[in-house]
Amino acid sequence: MAIKKAKASAKISKKAKIAVKRKVSAKTAKSKETIRKAKDSKKEIGRISHFYPNICVAVVELNSKLKVGDKISIEGRTNALKQIAKSMQVDHEQINTAKKGEIIGLKTDRPVRAKDVVYLVK
């Protein structure tokens, strides 16, 4: 009799496991969709090659254009920073627009690291 009860509880637990997996997969699908939407809302525009901590300026190699006033996100292994591009320079001259392929100095609100990725947030 104890064996029958053990088998019955094993059957119930299998059914419960299947139900739990279905719920988890629905949650996973929602989270994947959220991540996809977040990726669609931002576009990679460059990478940081160097950072000067004394003046809080990052050297950015651009893959796309960037303007003063654009909302950007700088993301790396240890940090994520969202800010508006307030000040950019090329060869110590203030600029308002930077083109693809330029290397610029970008004033940041907080310290960032080399190899962090710069995204344009929509």
Secondary structure, 3 states (H helix, E strand, C coil): CHHHHHHHHHHHHHHHHHHHHHHHHHHHHHHHHHHHHHHHCEEEEEEEEEEECCCCEEEEEECCCEECCCEEEEECCCCEEEEECCCEEECCEEECEECCCCEEEEECCCCCCCCCEEEEEC
